[in-house]
Amino acid sequence: MDTYLVRFAKASGIEGLFTSNNGQVFCHMLTGEIRFELDGKAFILKQGDSIYFNARTPHDAVNNAEGVSELLWIQSPPNF
């Protein structure tokens, strides 16, 4: 299992990150607000919200807040 604390600057996203994953992903919002795209559907995640999905499902995440947003990203199996 890999665990990451992802900090998003204003309007930044995960483009180019977490692209060759297998398995499952769990994300938990710590602060801020993220617009999460999952298989063509948009979700707004706020502090305390979580999302869980198959890593091969098309996904993207972009900071939707005016300041920094923090997201805990956990994926299994590990990517090494």
Backbone as numpy.savetxt, mean C-alpha at the origin, in Angstrom:
# Nx Ny Nz CAx CAy CAz Cx Cy Cz
8.00 -13.65 5.61 7.14 -12.49 5.61 8.05 -11.25 5.61
7.75 -10.30 4.74 8.46 -9.02 4.70 7.54 -7.94 5.25
8.11 -7.03 6.02 7.34 -5.93 6.59 8.05 -4.62 6.28
7.28 -3.64 5.78 7.83 -2.33 5.40 6.99 -1.22 6.01
7.65 -0.17 6.44 6.97 1.07 6.80 7.17 2.00 5.60
6.09 2.29 4.89 6.17 3.11 3.68 5.70 4.52 4.03
6.58 5.50 3.82 6.23 6.92 4.05 6.06 7.58 2.70
4.90 8.18 2.52 4.56 8.84 1.26 4.64 10.35 1.45
5.44 11.01 0.65 5.41 12.48 0.59 4.14 12.89 -0.15
3.79 14.15 -0.09 2.58 14.64 -0.75 2.57 14.22 -2.22
1.47 13.61 -2.65 1.21 13.19 -4.03 2.14 12.07 -4.53
2.94 11.46 -3.66 3.82 10.37 -4.10 3.08 9.04 -4.02
3.64 8.02 -4.70 3.01 6.71 -4.72 4.02 5.60 -4.70
3.56 4.38 -5.01 4.42 3.20 -4.97 4.86 2.76 -6.36
4.71 3.61 -7.34 5.08 3.24 -8.71 6.49 2.66 -8.74
6.62 1.46 -9.29 7.92 0.80 -9.40 8.31 -0.02 -8.19
7.57 0.07 -7.09 7.85 -0.72 -5.89 6.89 -1.89 -5.81
7.32 -2.96 -5.20 6.46 -4.14 -4.95 5.83 -4.66 -6.24
6.60 -4.74 -7.31 6.04 -5.12 -8.61 6.18 -6.60 -8.93
7.12 -7.30 -8.32 7.34 -8.71 -8.67 7.01 -9.63 -7.50
5.90 -9.37 -6.85 5.52 -10.13 -5.66 4.65 -11.33 -6.00
4.74 -12.32 -5.16 3.83 -13.46 -5.17 3.20 -13.52 -3.79
2.15 -14.29 -3.64 1.57 -14.47 -2.31 0.52 -13.44 -1.97
0.53 -13.01 -0.71 -0.50 -12.13 -0.17 0.11 -10.85 0.39
-0.70 -9.78 0.37 -0.27 -8.48 0.91 -1.33 -8.00 1.89
-0.87 -7.49 3.04 -1.72 -6.85 4.02 -1.17 -5.44 4.25
-2.01 -4.42 4.18 -1.60 -3.03 4.42 -2.46 -2.44 5.52
-1.83 -1.68 6.40 -2.54 -1.01 7.49 -2.11 0.46 7.53
-3.07 1.36 7.47 -2.79 2.80 7.49 -2.46 3.26 8.91
-1.31 3.92 9.05 -0.90 4.46 10.33 -1.28 5.92 10.46
-0.98 6.71 9.43 -1.33 8.14 9.42 -1.66 8.58 8.01
-2.42 9.65 7.88 -2.70 10.24 6.59 -3.85 9.58 5.85
-3.76 9.64 4.51 -4.82 9.12 3.65 -4.20 8.67 2.33
-4.49 7.45 1.91 -3.96 6.87 0.68 -5.11 6.51 -0.24
-4.98 6.88 -1.51 -5.91 6.40 -2.54 -5.32 5.11 -3.07
-6.01 4.02 -2.81 -5.52 2.69 -3.16 -6.33 2.17 -4.33
-5.65 1.81 -5.41 -6.30 1.22 -6.59 -6.04 -0.28 -6.55
-7.10 -1.06 -6.61 -6.98 -2.50 -6.55 -7.87 -3.12 -7.62
-7.24 -3.70 -8.63 -7.96 -4.36 -9.72 -9.01 -3.44 -10.36
-8.62 -2.18 -10.57 -9.48 -1.22 -11.25 -10.49 -0.50 -10.36
-10.50 -0.82 -9.06 -11.41 -0.16 -8.12 -10.60 0.72 -7.18
-11.15 1.89 -6.84 -10.45 2.84 -5.97 -11.01 2.77 -4.55
-10.11 2.83 -3.60 -10.46 2.85 -2.18 -9.67 3.96 -1.51
-10.30 4.68 -0.61 -9.61 5.69 0.19 -9.36 5.07 1.56
-8.09 4.92 1.91 -7.71 4.37 3.20 -7.27 5.49 4.12
-7.84 5.52 5.32 -7.49 6.51 6.34 -6.92 5.81 7.55
-6.41 6.58 8.50 -5.80 6.03 9.69 -6.68 4.94 10.31
-6.07 3.77 10.54 -6.78 2.64 11.14 -7.38 1.67 10.13
-7.48 2.06 8.85 -8.03 1.18 7.82 -6.98 0.16 7.37
-7.46 -0.98 6.87 -6.59 -2.04 6.37 -7.13 -2.56 5.05
-6.24 -3.20 4.27 -6.64 -3.84 3.03 -5.77 -5.08 2.86
-6.35 -6.13 2.28 -5.67 -7.42 2.11 -5.97 -7.91 0.70
-4.93 -8.37 -0.04 -5.16 -8.80 -1.42 -4.06 -9.73 -1.90
-4.33 -10.40 -3.00 -3.36 -11.25 -3.69 -2.34 -10.32 -4.35
-1.06 -10.58 -4.17 0.00 -9.70 -4.67 0.01 -9.58 -6.19
-0.53 -10.55 -6.90 -0.57 -10.49 -8.37 -1.72 -9.63 -8.89
-2.63 -9.24 -8.03 -3.73 -8.37 -8.43 -3.16 -6.98 -8.75
-3.50 -6.39 -9.89 -2.99 -5.05 -10.20 -3.35 -4.07 -9.07
-2.33 -3.32 -8.61 -2.55 -2.40 -7.50 -1.63 -1.19 -7.60
-2.07 -0.11 -6.96 -1.30 1.12 -6.89 -1.76 1.88 -5.66
-0.90 2.70 -5.11 -1.24 3.51 -3.94 -0.59 4.88 -4.08
-1.38 5.94 -3.83 -0.89 7.32 -3.94 -1.36 8.09 -2.71
-0.46 8.92 -2.18 -0.82 9.76 -1.03 -1.91 10.74 -1.44
-2.98 10.74 -0.70 -4.13 11.60 -0.98 -4.22 12.74 0.03
-3.26 12.81 0.97 -3.26 13.81 2.04 -2.36 14.99 1.68
-2.53 16.06 2.41 -1.70 17.26 2.20 -0.28 17.09 2.75
-0.12 16.22 3.73 1.19 15.99 4.33 1.65 14.56 4.09
2.52 14.08 4.96 3.07 12.73 4.88 2.02 11.71 5.33
1.95 10.59 4.63 1.10 9.46 5.03 2.01 8.27 5.28
1.65 7.43 6.26 2.44 6.24 6.58 1.56 5.00 6.49
2.13 3.97 5.85 1.42 2.73 5.60 2.32 1.57 6.00
1.79 0.63 6.77 2.51 -0.59 7.09 2.17 -1.60 6.02
3.18 -2.09 5.30 3.00 -3.01 4.17 3.63 -4.34 4.55
2.83 -5.41 4.59 3.32 -6.73 4.96 3.00 -7.69 3.82
4.01 -8.43 3.37 3.79 -9.39 2.29 4.41 -10.73 2.64
3.75 -11.76 2.19 4.21 -13.11 2.43 3.95 -13.94 1.17
4.91 -14.75 0.72 6.20 -15.01 1.32 7.16 -13.85 1.08
8.31 -13.87 1.78 9.29 -12.80 1.60 9.84 -12.77 0.18
10.38 -11.64 -0.19 10.86 -11.38 -1.55 12.39 -11.39 -1.60
13.02 -12.46 -1.19 14.48 -12.52 -1.26 14.97 -13.78 -1.89
